Amino acid sequence: MSIRLHVRLGRRLSHRLSRSCSRRLNRPLGGRAPNYLGQALAAFGRAVRAHRRLIKLAPERFDVAVRDRLARERAAEDQRLNQWAAEIAKVYGVSEAEAVKQMHQGRNGAETVRKSSAREREVERWQGKLESWLAIGQEAFDWHETLTPHRWLSLATIARLLDLSSSLGRLSTGMKEHPG
């Protein structure tokens, strides 16, 4: 028994002290390569959340449905003003072009809504986050395409891709986030 213990101790003592440290440092983290696709999906998911926050802060700038509704309202208002311009021109004795110009000037002043500077700073901050997360996601996706284009995707990764793509599609078209 004492001979075996002596042999084991002899082997252990004969190794360099830094052997285990250098072996651990030279291995990749966790024994695997980085999951660039997972990083890309996480970054794009954060970009979706940043876009949702921007929609809450400034819907007239970032929500497609609100922008379309405002454009339809402006077109209807323009049509209504043009219809009244002929009648106003007759009553006041001015040309129709002058009446339309005056009516549009009066409307444009009331249409402009000033946002607070704090809200504008918040919008700029979230817009920067959105652009950063999109750039990070694109970079990670490019690394995935160059380093592991042959990798088979798991069912969970495919589900994440489908969920993210449907979220991006709903954001771009202005549909509700969760239909139902």
C-alpha positions in Angstrom: 0.0 0.0 0.0 2.8 2.4 0.8 4.5 1.7 -2.5 1.4 2.6 -4.5 0.9 5.8 -2.5 4.6 6.7 -3.1 4.2 6.0 -6.9 1.1 8.3 -7.1 2.8 11.0 -5.1 5.8 10.7 -7.3 3.7 11.2 -10.5 1.9 14.2 -9.1 5.1 15.8 -7.9 6.8 15.3 -11.2 4.3 17.4 -13.2 4.7 21.1 -13.5 2.7 23.1 -11.0 1.2 25.3 -13.7 0.2 22.3 -15.9 -3.5 22.3 -14.9 -3.7 26.1 -15.1 -2.2 26.3 -18.6 -4.4 23.4 -19.9 -7.5 25.2 -18.6 -6.5 28.5 -20.1 -5.7 27.0 -23.5 -9.2 25.3 -23.8 -12.1 27.3 -25.2 -14.6 28.3 -22.6 -16.9 25.5 -21.7 -15.1 23.2 -24.2 -17.2 24.6 -27.1 -16.9 27.3 -29.6 -19.1 30.5 -29.1 -22.7 30.2 -30.3 -22.8 33.2 -32.6 -26.3 32.4 -33.8 -27.5 32.5 -30.2 -25.8 35.8 -29.7 -27.4 37.2 -32.9 -30.8 36.0 -31.8 -30.4 37.6 -28.4 -29.2 40.9 -29.9 -32.1 41.0 -32.4 -34.5 40.2 -29.5 -33.2 43.2 -27.6 -33.5 45.3 -30.7 -37.2 44.3 -30.9 -37.7 45.3 -27.3 -36.0 48.7 -27.9 -38.3 49.3 -30.9 -41.3 48.5 -28.8 -40.1 51.0 -26.2 -39.7 53.6 -29.0 -43.2 52.9 -30.1 -44.4 53.7 -26.6 -42.3 56.9 -26.4 -43.1 58.4 -29.9 -45.8 56.4 -31.7 -46.1 59.1 -34.4 -42.5 58.4 -35.5 -42.0 54.7 -34.9 -45.4 52.9 -35.1 -46.4 52.1 -38.7 -50.1 51.9 -37.9 -50.1 55.3 -36.2 -48.2 56.9 -39.1 -50.6 55.4 -41.6 -53.6 56.6 -39.7 -52.2 60.1 -39.3 -51.5 60.2 -43.1 -55.1 59.2 -43.9 -56.4 61.8 -41.5 -54.2 64.5 -43.1 -55.4 63.5 -46.6 -59.0 63.6 -45.5 -58.4 67.0 -43.8 -56.7 68.3 -47.0 -59.7 67.2 -49.1 -62.1 68.8 -46.7 -60.1 72.1 -46.8 -60.0 72.1 -50.6 -63.8 71.6 -50.7 -64.3 74.6 -48.4 -61.8 76.8 -50.1 -64.1 77.5 -53.1 -66.9 78.6 -50.8 -64.6 80.8 -48.6 -63.1 82.4 -51.7 -66.6 83.4 -52.9 -67.6 84.8 -49.5 -64.4 86.8 -48.9 -63.7 87.7 -52.5 -60.2 86.1 -52.7 -58.8 83.6 -55.1 -59.2 79.9 -54.3 -55.4 79.4 -54.2 -55.1 82.2 -51.6 -57.9 80.7 -49.5 -56.3 77.2 -49.6 -53.0 78.7 -48.6 -54.5 80.6 -45.6 -56.4 77.5 -44.5 -53.3 75.3 -44.6 -51.2 77.8 -42.7 -53.7 77.9 -39.9 -53.8 74.2 -39.7 -50.1 73.6 -39.7 -49.5 75.7 -36.7 -52.1 73.7 -34.6 -50.8 70.4 -35.9 -47.3 70.7 -34.6 -46.9 69.1 -31.2 -43.8 69.8 -29.2 -42.3 67.0 -27.2 -40.4 67.7 -24.0 -36.6 67.7 -24.2 -36.4 64.9 -21.7 -38.6 62.7 -23.9 -36.6 63.6 -26.9 -33.4 62.6 -25.1 -35.1 59.3 -24.1 -36.1 58.7 -27.7 -32.5 59.4 -28.9 -31.1 57.1 -26.2 -33.4 54.2 -27.2 -32.8 54.8 -30.9 -29.1 54.5 -30.2 -29.7 51.3 -28.4 -31.9 50.0 -31.2 -29.1 50.7 -33.8 -26.4 49.2 -31.5 -28.3 46.0 -31.0 -29.1 45.7 -34.7 -25.4 46.2 -35.5 -24.3 43.7 -32.8 -26.8 41.1 -34.1 -25.7 41.6 -37.7 -22.1 41.2 -36.7 -22.8 38.0 -34.7 -24.9 36.6 -37.6 -22.1 37.3 -40.0 -19.6 35.4 -37.8 -22.1 32.5 -37.6 -22.3 32.4 -41.4 -18.6 32.5 -41.9 -17.5 30.2 -39.1 -20.3 27.6 -38.9 -22.4 27.7 -42.0 -22.7 23.9 -41.9 -24.1 23.7 -38.4 -27.4 22.0 -37.9 -30.0 24.0 -36.0 -31.8 22.6 -33.0 -35.6 22.7 -32.8 -35.4 25.3 -30.1 -33.2 27.5 -32.2 -35.6 27.2 -35.2 -38.4 28.1 -32.8 -36.5 31.2 -31.6 -35.8 32.2 -35.3 -39.5 31.9 -36.2 -40.6 33.8 -33.1 -38.1 36.6 -33.8 -39.0 36.8 -37.5 -42.7 37.0 -36.7 -42.0 39.8 -34.1 -40.0 41.7 -36.6 -42.7 41.2 -39.3 -45.4 42.5 -36.9 -43.3 45.5 -36.0 -42.7 46.4 -39.6 -46.3 46.1 -40.7 -47.8 47.7 -37.6 -49.9 44.6 -36.6 -50.7 43.8 -32.9 -48.0 42.0 -31.1 -50.0 39.0 -30.0 -53.1 38.5 -32.2 -56.1 37.1 -30.5 
